[in-house]
Amino acid sequence: MDLPVLSDAPLSHPNCCLTLSTRLLQTLKDFFQDDSSSSVGERPESLVLSVGCGSGLLESLLHSYLTQEEAQEEPVVAMTTAVRVEGVEVASATSSYLPEDRANTVAGTWALCRRAEDAAALMFVYPRSVDLFKRYVDAFFGSGKARTIVWLGPQADWEVFQPALEGQHGASKAQLTIREGSDCGIGDYEMMAVLQAPERDI
């Protein structure tokens, strides 16, 4: 399916719960590229895994945005880490915007996707299950490759998801960043919470 053209102002789209804008894509890019620890000249692929991706609209827009931005960088800068965006949904759902090689499935809403073991970042957009969210955070954040967790949803839902991230924040000295509404390119009633693990000692 053809991707819609976004503007700087957040707008609703029929195939995504979250309001979308180019500013949102740039904000996400900044967080995900901060997760890179590669030196210039190396080019490992950094995986962003979106859990509960639905139609895959945001994930495809983000992947396309990152790819286009990367191609426009100066040659030296472009040697930094590439970012690949994949989605996860239950087997019965259809991620109509994601190609098969970037669409992962699980047996049900209770199941963890093992692809998360390879992810540098996990993204959750309007998640429904606090328990599933907490299980992903506890299983993959900090101890493995996942150094960043992004939660996107309505501000009214944050209080029930907040303990899962704040628990990791206190235990691992990770940095928790909160951005609201137009500050990060989404609706005034929405927010973004980003938990980033401290850099590993090399």
N, CA, C and O of each residue as an XYZ file, in Angstrom:
808
protein
N       0.834     -1.201      0.000
C       0.000      0.000      0.000
C       0.870      1.253      0.000
O       1.959      1.277      0.573
N       0.362      2.287     -0.656
C       1.089      3.552     -0.698
C       1.054      4.221      0.667
O       0.039      4.197      1.363
N       2.183      4.819      1.037
C       2.271      5.513      2.315
C       1.745      6.938      2.179
O       1.995      7.592      1.166
N       1.019      7.428      3.186
C       0.547      8.813      3.130
C       1.706      9.789      3.279
O       2.748      9.444      3.836
N       1.524     10.989      2.787
C       2.515     12.046      2.946
C       2.213     12.785      4.246
O       1.102     13.278      4.442
N       3.201     12.860      5.130
C       3.009     13.514      6.414
C       3.405     14.988      6.338
O       4.141     15.407      5.444
N       2.901     15.758      7.296
C       3.284     17.159      7.442
C       3.920     17.338      8.812
O       4.014     16.389      9.591
N       4.349     18.545      9.099
C       4.952     18.821     10.402
C       3.911     18.813     11.517
O       4.250     18.615     12.684
N       2.646     19.028     11.160
C       1.555     19.026     12.145
C       1.017     17.607     12.309
O       0.803     16.918     11.313
N       0.794     17.155     13.548
C       0.270     15.802     13.769
C      -1.165     15.661     13.275
O      -2.024     16.488     13.582
N      -1.413     14.598     12.504
C      -2.745     14.338     11.973
C      -3.126     12.877     12.201
O      -2.263     12.002     12.262
N      -4.418     12.629     12.327
C      -4.918     11.268     12.489
C      -4.979     10.562     11.135
O      -5.208     11.186     10.099
N      -4.770      9.255     11.170
C      -4.854      8.423      9.968
C      -5.693      7.196     10.305
O      -5.612      6.682     11.420
N      -6.506      6.714      9.343
C      -7.450      5.628      9.651
C      -6.791      4.317     10.060
O      -7.435      3.494     10.711
N      -5.531      4.097      9.701
C      -4.889      2.816      9.996
C      -3.868      2.894     11.130
O      -2.995      2.033     11.241
N      -3.974      3.929     11.977
C      -3.026      4.067     13.085
C      -3.699      4.795     14.243
O      -4.353      5.817     14.035
N      -3.547      4.279     15.458
C      -4.127      4.930     16.640
C      -3.448      6.255     16.926
O      -4.099      7.218     17.331
N      -2.135      6.307     16.716
C      -1.333      7.478     17.047
C      -1.438      8.538     15.955
O      -1.469      8.201     14.772
N      -1.494      9.812     16.336
C      -1.396     10.865     15.325
C       0.045     10.924     14.830
O       0.978     10.705     15.603
N       0.228     11.217     13.550
C       1.537     11.103     12.904
C       1.975     12.424     12.288
O       1.150     13.217     11.833
N       3.287     12.649     12.282
C       3.856     13.846     11.660
C       5.319     13.588     11.331
O       5.917     12.628     11.815
N       5.886     14.459     10.499
C       7.319     14.339     10.210
C       8.143     14.648     11.456
O       9.239     14.115     11.627
N       7.619     15.503     12.318
C       8.346     15.821     13.550
C       8.450     14.587     14.448
O       9.474     14.373     15.097
N       7.395     13.779     14.484
C       7.450     12.527     15.243
C       8.542     11.625     14.704
O       9.319     11.064     15.477
N       8.614     11.476     13.388
C       9.632     10.621     12.786
C      11.034     11.123     13.119
O      11.929     10.325     13.396
N      11.229     12.435     13.094
C      12.535     13.000     13.428
C      12.869     12.770     14.900
O      14.015     12.472     15.236
N      11.885     12.907     15.772
C      12.108     12.667     17.201
C      12.523     11.224     17.455
O      13.455     10.962     18.215
N      11.823     10.287     16.812
C      12.166      8.874     16.966
C      13.557      8.594     16.406
O      14.341      7.857     17.003
N      13.847      9.182     15.272
C      15.174      9.003     14.673
C      16.273      9.439     15.643
O      17.281      8.750     15.800
N      16.073     10.574     16.283
C      17.083     11.075     17.215
C      17.328     10.098     18.362
O      18.473      9.869     18.749
N      16.268      9.529     18.898
C      16.425      8.570     19.990
C      17.086      7.280     19.514
O      17.965      6.744     20.187
N      16.663      6.787     18.360
C      17.195      5.514     17.887
C      18.643      5.631     17.420
O      19.427      4.696     17.587
N      18.997      6.758     16.842
C      20.389      6.915     16.420
C      21.305      7.185     17.598
O      22.497      6.885     17.528
N      20.776      7.748     18.684
C      21.561      7.905     19.908
C      21.969      6.552     20.463
O      22.950      6.439     21.199
N      21.195      5.512     20.099
C      21.449      4.174     20.614
C      22.654      3.520     19.965
O      23.118      2.474     20.418
N      23.167      4.142     18.891
C      24.315      3.582     18.189
C      25.602      3.824     18.959
O      25.860      4.933     19.427
N      26.415      2.767     19.089
C      27.715      2.907     19.747
C      28.848      2.566     18.792
O      29.984      2.343     19.210
N      28.525      2.528     17.506
C      29.519      2.113     16.517
C      30.414      3.269     16.130
O      29.966      4.413     16.066
N      31.648      2.983     15.878
C      32.567      4.011     15.412
C      32.413      4.202     13.918
O      31.891      3.333     13.219
N      32.878      5.364     13.428
C      32.794      5.642     11.999
C      33.581      4.585     11.227
O      34.697      4.221     11.598
N      32.965      4.101     10.135
C      33.607      3.075      9.331
C      32.969      1.708      9.528
O      33.130      0.819      8.692
N      32.229      1.533     10.655
C      31.515      0.292     10.882
C      30.054      0.514     10.532
O      29.553      1.637     10.598
N      29.365     -0.576     10.157
C      27.978     -0.409      9.763
C      27.125     -1.623     10.139
O      26.546     -2.252      9.254
N      27.033     -1.966     11.410
C      26.115     -3.024     11.812
C      24.681     -2.517     11.723
O      24.444     -1.310     11.786
N      23.733     -3.424     11.577
C      22.337     -3.022     11.487
C      21.734     -2.978     12.883
O      21.914     -3.906     13.672
N      21.021     -1.905     13.186
C      20.381     -1.718     14.478
C      18.886     -1.942     14.302
O      18.241     -1.241     13.523
N      18.329     -2.915     15.022
C      16.932     -3.292     14.853
C      16.033     -2.570     15.844
O      16.280     -2.585     17.049
N      14.977     -1.932     15.320
C      13.894     -1.399     16.131
C      12.700     -2.318     15.930
O      12.230     -2.494     14.806
N      12.207     -2.905     17.016
C      11.084     -3.837     16.934
C       9.854     -3.193     17.562
O       9.859     -2.860     18.747
N       8.804     -3.020     16.770
C       7.561     -2.417     17.236
C       6.580     -3.525     17.602
O       6.129     -4.280     16.740
N       6.259     -3.612     18.878
C       5.411     -4.690     19.396
C       3.942     -4.265     19.338
O       3.560     -3.241     19.904
N       3.124     -5.064     18.647
C       1.724     -4.709     18.452
C       1.595     -3.630     17.393
O       0.998     -2.581     17.632
N       2.159     -3.893     16.220
C       2.293     -2.845     15.189
C       1.018     -2.592     14.400
O       0.958     -1.627     13.639
N      -0.004     -3.429     14.558
C      -1.251     -3.212     13.817
C      -1.033     -3.264     12.318
O      -0.481     -4.233     11.797
N      -1.463     -2.229     11.632
C      -1.335     -2.187     10.169
C       0.108     -2.013      9.716
O       0.432     -2.284      8.560
N       0.984     -1.561     10.627
C       2.382     -1.332     10.261
C       2.618      0.015      9.601
O       3.687      0.249      9.039
N       1.624      0.911      9.663
C       1.759      2.209      8.988
C       2.902      3.039      9.574
O       3.769      3.505      8.835
N       2.909      3.226     10.898
C       3.981      4.011     11.512
C       5.336      3.365     11.255
O       6.309      4.060     10.965
N       5.405      2.056     11.358
C       6.671      1.347     11.192
C       7.213      1.502      9.775
O       8.417      1.676      9.586
N       6.339      1.440      8.785
C       6.781      1.614      7.402
C       7.188      3.054      7.121
O       8.161      3.303      6.410
N       6.444      3.994      7.679
C       6.813      5.405      7.520
C       8.161      5.688      8.166
O       8.993      6.393      7.595
N       8.374      5.141      9.349
C       9.638      5.363     10.055
C      10.800      4.718      9.312
O      11.860      5.327      9.162
N      10.604      3.495      8.848
C      11.654      2.799      8.111
C      12.013      3.574      6.834
O      13.188      3.744      6.508
N      10.984      4.038      6.120
C      11.206      4.799      4.891
C      11.923      6.113      5.196
O      12.834      6.512      4.470
N      11.511      6.778      6.265
C      12.122      8.051      6.657
C      13.594      7.867      7.004
O      14.439      8.649      6.568
N      13.899      6.848      7.776
C      15.281      6.590      8.162
C      16.137      6.239      6.954
O      17.291      6.656      6.862
N      15.571      5.475      6.030
C      16.307      5.078      4.831
C      16.597      6.282      3.940
O      17.705      6.420      3.422
N      15.606      7.150      3.762
C      15.785      8.339      2.924
C      16.774      9.316      3.544
O      17.621      9.880      2.850
N      16.661      9.513      4.860
C      17.572     10.426      5.553
C      19.007      9.908      5.460
O      19.949     10.677      5.268
N      19.151      8.618      5.597
C      20.469      7.990      5.555
C      21.127      8.194      4.191
O      22.327      8.454      4.100
N      20.317      8.072      3.123
C      20.855      8.209      1.765
C      21.300      9.636      1.474
O      22.143      9.859      0.605
N      20.732     10.611      2.201
C      21.065     12.012      1.954
C      22.247     12.503      2.788
O      22.732     13.616      2.586
N      22.713     11.669      3.727
C      23.824     12.081      4.579
C      25.128     12.152      3.766
O      25.263     11.520      2.718
N      26.078     12.940      4.281
C      27.402     12.964      3.680
C      28.029     11.575      3.803
O      27.702     10.857      4.748
N      28.918     11.164      2.887
C      29.482      9.814      2.905
C      30.098      9.407      4.241
O      29.919      8.270      4.679
N      30.818     10.315      4.891
C      31.465      9.948      6.152
C      30.433      9.699      7.228
O      30.536      8.733      7.984
N      29.406     10.593      7.303
C      28.366     10.447      8.315
C      27.540      9.202      8.058
O      27.100      8.540      8.998
N      27.329      8.882      6.806
C      26.480      7.753      6.440
C      27.087      6.413      6.803
O      26.427      5.384      6.661
N      28.325      6.398      7.269
C      28.943      5.142      7.663
C      28.549      4.709      9.071
O      29.012      3.674      9.550
N      27.700      5.489      9.741
C      27.242      5.093     11.066
C      26.176      4.013     10.950
O      25.838      3.583      9.847
N      25.649      3.576     12.088
C      24.748      2.430     12.119
C      23.469      2.633     11.313
O      22.835      3.683     11.412
N      23.087      1.635     10.516
C      21.819      1.629      9.813
C      20.741      1.130     10.764
O      21.009      0.293     11.626
N      19.518      1.643     10.609
C      18.408      1.236     11.458
C      17.366      0.525     10.611
O      16.979      1.011      9.548
N      16.922     -0.613     11.080
C      15.890     -1.403     10.411
C      14.681     -1.483     11.339
O      14.822     -1.806     12.518
N      13.506     -1.194     10.814
C      12.291     -1.208     11.624
C      11.434     -2.406     11.234
O      11.069     -2.566     10.069
N      11.116     -3.242     12.211
C      10.236     -4.392     12.011
C       9.055     -4.300     12.963
O       9.088     -3.558     13.944
N       8.009     -5.065     12.660
C       6.825     -5.080     13.512
C       6.493     -6.475     13.995
O       6.940     -7.470     13.426
N       5.698     -6.533     15.058
C       5.208     -7.804     15.613
C       3.701     -7.696     15.778
O       3.200     -6.708     16.315
N       2.983     -8.702     15.321
C       1.542     -8.779     15.536
C       1.145    -10.238     15.713
O       1.915    -11.145     15.397
N      -0.055    -10.452     16.218
C      -0.563    -11.812     16.333
C      -0.800    -12.354     14.931
O      -1.052    -11.600     13.992
N      -0.715    -13.686     14.805
C      -0.756    -14.326     13.495
C      -2.045    -14.039     12.735
O      -2.052    -14.044     11.504
N      -3.139    -13.789     13.460
C      -4.426    -13.563     12.793
C      -4.579    -12.152     12.242
O      -5.498    -11.886     11.467
N      -3.685    -11.245     12.635
C      -3.778     -9.854     12.178
C      -2.996     -9.665     10.882
O      -2.152    -10.489     10.529
N      -3.284     -8.580     10.185
C      -2.607     -8.274      8.930
C      -1.892     -6.942      9.027
O      -2.522     -5.900      9.209
N      -0.565     -6.978      8.904
C       0.228     -5.746      8.881
C       0.367     -5.312      7.428
O       1.379     -5.581      6.781
N      -0.656     -4.640      6.928
C      -0.772     -4.402      5.493
C       0.311     -3.503      4.915
O       0.567     -3.558      3.712
N       0.954     -2.676      5.736
C       1.982     -1.770      5.225
C       3.388     -2.351      5.310
O       4.319     -1.796      4.726
N       3.555     -3.447      6.020
C       4.884     -4.019      6.200
C       5.143     -5.154      5.221
O       4.285     -6.021      5.059
N       6.298     -5.176      4.564
C       6.645     -6.323      3.718
C       6.895     -7.551      4.591
O       7.159     -7.434      5.788
N       6.810     -8.704      3.987
C       6.911     -9.964      4.733
C       8.206    -10.088      5.528
O       8.205    -10.641      6.628
N       9.311     -9.579      4.985
C      10.591     -9.749      5.663
C      10.750     -8.849      6.891
O      11.713     -8.991      7.645
N       9.802     -7.916      7.093
C       9.859     -7.058      8.278
C       8.625     -7.208      9.160
O       8.393     -6.401     10.060
N       7.830     -8.256      8.894
C       6.624     -8.527      9.679
C       6.798     -9.840     10.436
O       6.947    -10.899      9.827
N       6.780     -9.766     11.756
C       6.904    -10.943     12.611
C       5.555    -11.250     13.257
O       4.762    -10.343     13.508
N       5.299    -12.524     13.522
C       4.034    -12.902     14.140
C       4.271    -13.713     15.406
O       5.297    -14.376     15.561
N       3.290    -13.644     16.308
C       3.276    -14.470     17.517
C       1.930    -15.179     17.577
O       0.977    -14.788     16.902
N       1.864    -16.227     18.393
C       0.661    -17.054     18.436
C      -0.537    -16.341     19.056
O      -1.682    -16.616     18.698
N      -0.269    -15.419     19.991
C      -1.371    -14.720     20.650
C      -0.873    -13.491     21.375
O       0.328    -13.225     21.408
N      -1.798    -12.737     21.959
C      -1.441    -11.496     22.634
C      -0.659    -11.724     23.922
O      -0.179    -10.770     24.534
N      -0.531    -12.968     24.333
C       0.220    -13.315     25.543
C       1.677    -13.660     25.244
O       2.487    -13.759     26.165
N       2.017    -13.843     23.970
C       3.319    -14.407     23.592
C       4.366    -13.329     23.341
O       4.070    -12.262     22.803
N       5.607    -13.637     23.747
C       6.740    -12.770     23.446
C       7.355    -13.182     22.110
O       7.425    -14.370     21.797
N       7.790    -12.221     21.341
C       8.455    -12.483     20.065
C       9.951    -12.616     20.306
O      10.578    -11.704     20.846
N      10.524    -13.743     19.912
C      11.950    -13.969     20.163
C      12.836    -13.045     19.326
O      14.030    -12.918     19.599
N      12.268    -12.412     18.325
C      13.037    -11.451     17.535
C      13.502    -10.295     18.416
O      14.454     -9.592     18.080
N      12.823    -10.107     19.543
C      13.203     -9.046     20.481
C      14.602     -9.262     21.044
O      15.233     -8.315     21.514
N      15.088    -10.488     21.003
C      16.449    -10.775     21.480
C      17.495    -10.038     20.654
O      18.593     -9.767     21.141
N      17.157     -9.709     19.397
C      18.106     -9.056     18.485
C      17.897     -7.546     18.392
O      18.635     -6.864     17.681
N      16.901     -7.019     19.103
C      16.526     -5.620     18.948
C      17.365     -4.689     19.818
O      17.623     -4.972     20.988
N      17.783     -3.577     19.225
C      18.451     -2.516     19.984
C      17.425     -1.629     20.663
O      17.726     -0.978     21.663
N      16.204     -1.601     20.117
C      15.135     -0.779     20.689
C      13.798     -1.486     20.515
O      13.562     -2.155     19.509
N      12.929     -1.329     21.505
C      11.561     -1.843     21.446
C      10.605     -0.659     21.486
O      10.777      0.265     22.280
N       9.599     -0.697     20.622
C       8.629      0.392     20.552
C       7.232     -0.164     20.772
O       6.881     -1.213     20.231
N       6.436      0.541     21.567
C       5.060      0.150     21.876
C       4.149      1.334     21.581
O       4.304      2.401     22.174
N       3.200      1.150     20.668
C       2.287      2.221     20.269
C       0.871      1.844     20.707
O       0.298      0.865     20.229
N       0.318      2.642     21.627
C      -1.010      2.365     22.179
C      -1.120      0.907     22.650
O      -2.060      0.213     22.261
N      -0.188      0.435     23.471
C      -0.282     -0.953     23.935
C      -1.509     -1.147     24.821
O      -1.942     -0.223     25.510
N      -2.057     -2.347     24.796
C      -3.269     -2.632     25.568
C      -2.973     -3.382     26.856
O      -3.641     -3.165     27.867
N      -1.995     -4.249     26.832
C      -1.715     -5.112     27.983
C      -0.521     -4.610     28.779
O       0.606     -4.591     28.284
N      -0.776     -4.206     30.009
C       0.316     -3.781     30.890
C       1.222     -4.960     31.196
O       2.444     -4.818     31.247
N       0.622     -6.120     31.400
C       1.397     -7.316     31.730
C       2.365     -7.683     30.604
O       3.533     -7.975     30.862
N       1.887     -7.669     29.362
C       2.749     -8.004     28.234
C       3.863     -6.965     28.084
O       5.017     -7.313     27.833
N       3.513     -5.709     28.238
C       4.513     -4.636     28.177
C       5.606     -4.865     29.215
O       6.791     -4.784     28.893
N       5.219     -5.150     30.455
C       6.187     -5.364     31.527
C       7.058     -6.585     31.268
O       8.250     -6.576     31.575
N       6.471     -7.630     30.706
C       7.247     -8.845     30.408
C       8.315     -8.569     29.354
O       9.438     -9.060     29.470
N       7.981     -7.792     28.335
C       8.993     -7.419     27.328
C      10.103     -6.585     27.953
O      11.285     -6.833     27.715
N       9.717     -5.597     28.752
C      10.714     -4.734     29.383
C      11.628     -5.541     30.283
O      12.850     -5.401     30.219
N      11.045     -6.386     31.124
C      11.840     -7.174     32.070
C      12.739     -8.188     31.369
O      13.852     -8.456     31.821
N      12.246     -8.758     30.250
C      12.990     -9.825     29.569
C      14.119     -9.307     28.689
O      15.151     -9.965     28.553
N      13.935     -8.140     28.093
C      14.878     -7.747     27.042
C      15.620     -6.437     27.281
O      16.644     -6.196     26.643
N      15.136     -5.586     28.179
C      15.783     -4.289     28.346
C      17.041     -4.387     29.208
O      17.039     -4.993     30.280
N      18.098     -3.780     28.713
C      19.318     -3.655     29.511
C      20.191     -4.880     29.533
O      21.399     -4.777     29.318
N      19.614     -6.047     29.788
C      20.421     -7.265     29.919
C      20.887     -7.799     28.571
O      21.904     -8.488     28.500
N      20.160     -7.491     27.506
C      20.535     -7.958     26.178
C      20.941     -6.810     25.288
O      21.632     -5.890     25.725
N      20.509     -6.859     24.018
C      20.862     -5.800     23.070
C      19.970     -4.570     23.223
O      20.367     -3.466     22.851
N      18.773     -4.752     23.766
C      17.823     -3.644     23.842
C      18.285     -2.595     24.836
O      18.353     -2.848     26.039
N      18.602     -1.409     24.318
C      19.061     -0.294     25.154
C      18.020      0.810     25.245
O      18.168      1.731     26.049
N      16.965      0.733     24.430
C      15.952      1.785     24.393
C      14.554      1.178     24.346
O      14.301      0.233     23.600
N      13.644      1.734     25.157
C      12.229      1.385     25.121
C      11.462      2.669     24.830
O      11.674      3.686     25.491
N      10.566      2.623     23.834
C       9.724      3.773     23.511
C       8.270      3.389     23.712
O       7.788      2.412     23.138
N       7.575      4.169     24.536
C       6.134      3.987     24.757
C       5.417      5.195     24.197
O       5.753      6.327     24.544
N       4.436      4.979     23.341
C       3.650      6.043     22.730
C       2.171      5.754     22.943
O       1.689      4.676     22.594
N       1.454      6.710     23.513
C       0.041      6.491     23.752
C      -0.617      7.700     24.369
O       0.005      8.755     24.488
N      -1.880      7.560     24.769
C      -2.583      8.676     25.392
C      -2.040      8.959     26.793
O      -1.685      8.037     27.527
N      -1.979     10.220     27.150
C      -1.495     10.590     28.479
C      -2.320      9.931     29.582
O      -1.794      9.637     30.656
N      -3.602      9.698     29.326
C      -4.483      9.097     30.322
C      -4.097      7.655     30.651
O      -4.435      7.157     31.725
N      -3.390      6.976     29.737
C      -2.994      5.576     29.961
C      -1.646      5.449     30.666
O      -1.314      4.374     31.165
N      -0.876      6.511     30.715
C       0.502      6.425     31.164
C       0.639      5.915     32.599
O       1.561      5.156     32.895
N      -0.262      6.319     33.486
C      -0.099      5.968     34.893
C      -0.109      4.456     35.136
O       0.485      3.988     36.108
N      -0.766      3.694     34.280
C      -0.787      2.245     34.495
C       0.438      1.548     33.893
O       0.793      0.448     34.317
N       1.088      2.187     32.901
C       2.299      1.625     32.304
C       3.566      2.159     32.966
O       4.619      1.526     32.895
N       3.469      3.294     33.592
C       4.618      3.985     34.171
C       5.456      3.119     35.124
O       6.683      3.160     35.033
N       4.851      2.338     36.035
C       5.673      1.558     36.972
C       6.641      0.588     36.302
O       7.723      0.334     36.832
N       6.270      0.047     35.153
C       7.149     -0.911     34.469
C       8.442     -0.252     34.027
O       9.503     -0.873     34.094
N       8.376      0.985     33.580
C       9.580      1.695     33.154
C      10.310      2.323     34.335
O      11.540      2.329     34.378
N       9.559      2.845     35.284
C      10.214      3.485     36.418
C      10.943      2.471     37.282
O      11.936      2.808     37.927
N      10.458      1.218     37.303
C      11.164      0.172     38.033
C      12.534     -0.091     37.431
O      13.517     -0.254     38.153
N      12.594     -0.132     36.107
C      13.868     -0.316     35.412
C      14.746      0.923     35.565
O      15.968      0.826     35.681
N      14.107      2.079     35.564
C      14.826      3.345     35.695
C      15.599      3.381     37.014
O      16.767      3.767     37.043
N      14.943      2.977     38.101
C      15.596      2.999     39.402
C      16.638      1.911     39.558
O      17.667      2.119     40.200
N      16.373      0.738     38.968
C      17.257     -0.406     39.162
C      18.517     -0.343     38.314
O      19.568     -0.824     38.737
N      18.430      0.239     37.131
C      19.550      0.165     36.196
C      20.211      1.513     35.909
O      21.126      1.589     35.089
N      19.756      2.575     36.576
C      20.269      3.928     36.335
C      20.003      4.375     34.907
O      20.715      5.222     34.367
N      18.969      3.797     34.299
C      18.582      4.209     32.948
C      17.923      5.582     32.997
O      17.399      5.998     34.030
N      17.959      6.271     31.871
C      17.394      7.619     31.782
C      15.991      7.560     31.210
O      15.780      7.005     30.132
N      15.029      8.131     31.926
C      13.642      8.170     31.474
C      13.314      9.582     31.004
O      13.433     10.542     31.765
N      12.899      9.701     29.742
C      12.554     10.997     29.142
C      11.075     11.003     28.787
O      10.581     10.065     28.161
N      10.370     12.053     29.182
C       8.955     12.206     28.871
C       8.777     13.394     27.932
O       9.240     14.499     28.217
N       8.097     13.156     26.803
C       7.777     14.235     25.861
C       6.271     14.187     25.618
O       5.700     13.110     25.449
N       5.639     15.338     25.602
C       4.187     15.392     25.451
C       3.760     16.152     24.201
O       4.373     17.150     23.823
N       2.696     15.662     23.567
C       2.023     16.350     22.486
C       2.904     16.879     21.382
O       3.774     16.173     20.872
N       2.675     18.133     21.014
C       3.357     18.735     19.877
C       4.858     18.856     20.092
O       5.601     19.055     19.131
N       5.320     18.738     21.336
C       6.751     18.781     21.617
C       7.497     17.669     20.891
O       8.682     17.809     20.589
N       6.812     16.570     20.612
C       7.458     15.467     19.885
C       6.691     15.081     18.623
O       6.971     14.044     18.021
N       5.721     15.911     18.216
C       5.048     15.686     16.940
C       3.837     14.789     16.983
O       3.497     14.158     15.982
N       3.167     14.719     18.147
C       1.937     13.939     18.249
C       0.829     14.817     18.821
O       1.047     16.001     19.080
N      -0.366     14.242     19.021
C      -1.499     15.020     19.490
C      -1.311     15.543     20.907
O      -0.525     14.996     21.680
N      -2.033     16.602     21.241
C      -1.905     17.225     22.560
C      -2.290     16.290     23.697
O      -1.844     16.483     24.829
N      -3.105     15.287     23.420
C      -3.555     14.343     24.440
C      -2.643     13.106     24.524
O      -2.882     12.199     25.321
N      -1.598     13.089     23.690
C      -0.707     11.926     23.623
C       0.659     12.255     24.223
O       0.974     13.417     24.482
N       1.459     11.222     24.437
C       2.791     11.435     24.990
C       3.742     10.319     24.569
O       3.331      9.259     24.097
N       5.013     10.599     24.757
C       6.075      9.644     24.474
C       6.933      9.489     25.726
O       7.345     10.481     26.328
N       7.197      8.258     26.111
C       8.117      7.974     27.206
C       9.249      7.124     26.644
O       9.001      6.103     26.004
N      10.489      7.538     26.881
C      11.648      6.828     26.337
C      12.594      6.477     27.478
O      13.066      7.357     28.198
N      12.863      5.199     27.636
C      13.829      4.721     28.633
C      15.081      4.264     27.906
O      15.019      3.411     27.020
N      16.216      4.834     28.283
C      17.491      4.499     27.642
C      18.483      4.002     28.685
O      18.729      4.667     29.691
N      19.050      2.825     28.435
C      20.032      2.247     29.335
C      21.339      3.013     29.232
O      21.651      3.557     28.172
N      22.114      3.067     30.320
C      23.421      3.717     30.244
C      24.334      2.955     29.305
O      24.172      1.751     29.109
N      25.298      3.664     28.724
C      26.234      3.020     27.805
C      27.061      1.993     28.533
O      27.453      2.182     29.685
N      27.321      0.901     27.842
C      28.181     -0.126     28.417
C      29.626      0.327     28.420
O      30.052      1.063     27.530
N      30.382     -0.108     29.416
C      31.818      0.139     29.421
C      32.472     -0.751     28.396
O      32.177     -1.944     28.318
N      33.368     -0.170     27.601
C      34.046     -0.943     26.537
C      35.463     -1.290     26.989
O      36.206     -1.935     26.250
